[in-house]
Amino acid sequence: MKNILIFAFTLIFSLSFGTEKNLQTLDHAIFNSLLQKHVSKQGNVDYQGFKTDIKKLHTYIELLSANHRKETWSKNEKLAYWINAYNALTIDLILRNYPIKSIKDIKNPWEQRLWKLGDKLYNLDEIEHQILRKMNEPRIHFAIVCASYSCPKLQNEAFTSSKLEEQLSKATKEFLADKSRNIITKDEIKLSKIFQWFSKDFKQNESLIDFLILYTEVKISPKAKKSYLDYNWDLNE
């Protein structure tokens, strides 16, 4: 009898642990497959195609809700969770209103509390400003995407804790090297307005130029002239 009880306890523990582990993997796997299918390597989003997989997207969002705010997660696990959540919810917001020409065609797009994660309704503003920005990782601005042409491109893979450092650096370097979004030379930098809107985030330890030189091959002069490019809010499709 004792052996039977030990076996039963071991089986239940194994199943519980395995289910939690698989759920976490499944969360990212579902979103990853959608991004691979409907987002080009250039970051263009096939929203019409995404609409055909809307149930799969909602399954992913439901799994995010079921695996909300685990206190045992590392910082990278939390970052990956909230970056993926922001991008998935933005896609869902566009699909709820598609076809549109711009996210700004939607009334108060960043303030709408449409998604329940855990026991709380969230909007995109709260995820960006009250959660992600407070995690002191400025590169999140090149990972979360506002569905617009001048945004950083939507990566066609989900973010994961094990690859996060590589993924954030890659997204930052690609954004800075994209001359349609930033023009960087030794003596002059014409930057995305993201660097203006969130200037404090990029000056946490040093200057903005100190941040930039970490992710560009251009040797920028400390006296480089700085300006900001117009922001194109057209849909990123």
C-alpha distance (Angstrom), angle and dihedral (degrees) to the residues before:
residue distance angle dihedral
M1 . . .
K2 3.81 . .
N3 3.81 90.9 .
I4 3.81 91.0 49.7
L5 3.82 91.0 52.4
I6 3.80 91.8 48.6
F7 3.81 90.7 49.8
A8 3.81 91.8 48.3
F9 3.81 92.0 49.6
T10 3.80 91.4 48.0
L11 3.81 91.5 49.3
I12 3.81 93.3 49.4
F13 3.82 91.8 47.5
S14 3.80 91.5 48.9
L15 3.78 93.3 48.4
S16 3.80 92.7 47.2
F17 3.79 93.2 48.2
G18 3.78 92.2 44.7
T19 3.79 92.9 49.0
E20 3.81 92.2 52.0
K21 3.79 91.9 46.7
N22 3.79 93.0 47.2
L23 3.79 92.1 46.6
Q24 3.79 91.2 55.8
T25 3.80 91.0 48.4
L26 3.80 91.8 44.1
D27 3.80 92.0 52.8
H28 3.77 92.6 62.3
A29 3.80 94.9 34.4
I30 3.81 92.2 59.0
F31 3.79 93.5 49.7
N32 3.78 91.8 41.5
S33 3.80 91.5 55.7
L34 3.81 91.1 49.8
L35 3.80 92.5 49.9
Q36 3.80 91.8 47.4
K37 3.80 89.9 51.3
H38 3.81 101.7 42.6
V39 3.83 107.1 25.8
S40 3.80 123.4 70.7
K41 3.79 123.8 -139.1
Q42 3.83 86.1 -105.5
G43 3.82 89.9 58.5
N44 3.80 97.6 -107.7
V45 3.81 111.2 148.3
D46 3.80 123.7 -141.7
Y47 3.80 97.2 -148.2
Q48 3.80 92.3 173.3
G49 3.79 88.4 56.5
F50 3.80 91.0 45.3
K51 3.81 89.0 56.2
T52 3.80 89.6 62.8
D53 3.81 87.9 57.9
I54 3.80 96.7 43.0
K55 3.81 92.8 122.6
K56 3.80 90.3 54.8
L57 3.81 90.5 50.1
H58 3.80 90.4 50.4
T59 3.80 90.1 49.3
Y60 3.79 88.0 56.0
I61 3.81 91.9 49.2
E62 3.81 89.5 49.3
L63 3.80 89.4 52.9
L64 3.80 89.9 50.4
S65 3.78 87.6 53.7
A66 3.81 92.3 49.4
N67 3.82 91.2 50.1
H68 3.79 98.0 44.0
R69 3.83 125.4 154.0
K70 3.79 102.7 -15.9
E71 3.79 105.0 -168.0
T72 3.80 91.7 -152.5
W73 3.80 92.5 61.9
S74 3.79 120.2 110.7
K75 3.80 120.9 -120.8
N76 3.82 90.1 -99.8
E77 3.80 91.7 51.7
K78 3.80 90.4 51.3
L79 3.80 92.1 46.6
A80 3.80 92.4 49.9
Y81 3.81 90.6 47.9
W82 3.80 95.4 51.3
I83 3.83 95.7 40.4
N84 3.80 90.8 52.7
A85 3.79 90.8 43.4
Y86 3.81 92.2 52.2
N87 3.80 92.6 49.7
A88 3.81 94.9 44.0
L89 3.81 92.5 48.8
T90 3.81 91.4 47.4
I91 3.79 89.8 53.4
D92 3.80 89.6 48.1
L93 3.82 90.5 50.4
I94 3.80 90.9 53.3
L95 3.81 92.1 47.1
R96 3.81 91.0 51.4
N97 3.82 88.4 59.0
Y98 3.81 102.9 28.7
P99 2.99 131.8 167.3
I100 3.79 96.0 53.0
K101 3.79 134.0 133.7
S102 3.80 97.0 -137.5
I103 3.78 140.4 9.9
K104 3.79 85.0 -120.6
D105 3.81 88.8 67.8
I106 3.81 85.3 73.7
K107 3.79 116.3 83.8
N108 3.82 110.4 -111.1
P109 3.81 93.1 -18.6
W110 3.80 96.0 179.9
E111 3.81 95.7 44.3
Q112 3.81 99.8 52.7
R113 3.83 111.8 112.7
L114 3.79 98.4 -149.3
W115 3.80 104.4 139.0
K116 3.78 130.4 68.7
L117 3.79 113.7 -151.5
G118 3.76 110.1 -179.0
D119 3.80 105.9 -31.9
K120 3.81 97.4 -31.3
L121 3.80 135.6 81.8
Y122 3.81 114.2 -128.4
N123 3.77 136.2 -166.1
L124 3.80 127.6 -159.7
D125 3.80 93.7 -106.8
E126 3.78 92.5 58.9
I127 3.80 93.7 48.2
E128 3.80 92.0 50.0
H129 3.80 102.5 39.4
Q130 3.80 105.3 25.3
I131 3.80 99.0 37.2
L132 3.80 116.3 17.7
R133 3.80 99.8 35.8
K134 3.80 90.7 48.3
M135 3.80 89.9 59.3
N136 3.83 89.8 74.6
E137 3.79 96.6 -125.5
P138 3.83 108.6 126.8
R139 3.80 92.6 -173.6
I140 3.80 89.7 74.1
H141 3.82 85.4 84.5
F142 3.82 88.7 70.3
A143 3.80 93.5 45.9
I144 3.81 102.7 48.6
V145 3.78 113.9 68.7
C146 3.82 130.9 -154.2
A147 3.82 94.5 -158.0
S148 3.80 92.7 -108.0
Y149 3.80 134.2 122.2
S150 3.80 95.3 -118.2
C151 3.81 92.5 49.7
P152 3.77 118.9 97.5
K153 3.78 107.9 -85.3
L154 3.77 118.1 -88.3
Q155 3.80 105.2 -108.9
N156 3.79 112.9 -126.1
E157 3.78 92.8 -132.4
A158 3.79 132.8 62.2
F159 3.78 119.5 -107.7
T160 3.80 115.7 -110.6
S161 3.78 131.2 -171.4
S162 3.81 93.1 -122.4
K163 3.82 93.1 55.1
L164 3.80 99.5 29.5
E165 3.80 99.0 110.2
E166 3.79 91.5 50.1
Q167 3.82 92.5 43.9
L168 3.82 95.3 49.2
S169 3.80 92.7 47.3
K170 3.81 91.2 47.6
A171 3.82 92.7 49.6
T172 3.82 91.5 48.4
K173 3.80 94.4 48.2
E174 3.80 92.5 47.0
F175 3.79 92.2 50.1
L176 3.79 93.9 49.6
A177 3.81 92.2 46.1
D178 3.82 92.7 51.1
K179 3.82 104.6 99.6
S180 3.80 91.7 -161.9
R181 3.81 87.9 65.1
N182 3.82 104.8 27.2
I183 3.80 132.9 17.1
I184 3.79 110.8 -160.5
T185 3.80 125.9 -178.7
K186 3.78 132.4 156.1
D187 3.81 95.4 -95.2
E188 3.80 103.1 25.4
I189 3.78 135.1 39.5
K190 3.79 123.0 -168.7
L191 3.75 104.8 -170.6
S192 3.76 141.0 -171.4
K193 3.79 113.1 -96.3
I194 3.79 86.4 -116.4
F195 3.81 85.7 82.9
Q196 3.80 89.8 53.2
W197 3.80 97.7 44.1
F198 3.80 93.7 48.1
S199 3.80 99.5 28.4
K200 3.81 93.9 139.7
D201 3.80 91.0 58.5
F202 3.80 91.5 60.3
K203 3.80 95.0 47.2
Q204 3.79 99.0 54.8
N205 3.79 94.2 120.7
E206 3.80 108.0 1.7
S207 3.81 138.9 0.3
L208 3.80 127.0 -58.3
I209 3.82 90.2 -103.8
D210 3.80 89.7 52.8
F211 3.79 87.6 56.7
L212 3.80 94.3 45.9
I213 3.80 96.1 51.5
L214 3.80 89.8 58.8
Y215 3.81 90.4 65.5
T216 3.80 106.2 30.7
E217 3.79 132.3 64.8
V218 3.81 91.2 -140.9
K219 3.81 114.4 103.7
I220 3.79 98.7 -133.8
S221 3.77 118.2 -156.9
P222 3.83 115.0 -124.4
K223 3.81 85.5 -127.8
A224 3.81 94.8 51.1
K225 3.80 114.6 143.9
K226 3.82 111.0 -111.3
S227 3.80 131.1 -152.8
Y228 3.80 137.4 151.2
L229 3.79 130.1 -118.1
D230 3.79 125.3 -129.9
Y231 3.80 113.3 -93.3
N232 3.80 118.0 -122.6
W233 3.82 110.6 -149.6
D234 3.82 95.3 -173.9
L235 3.80 113.3 130.3
N236 3.81 115.0 -86.2
E237 3.81 96.4 -120.9
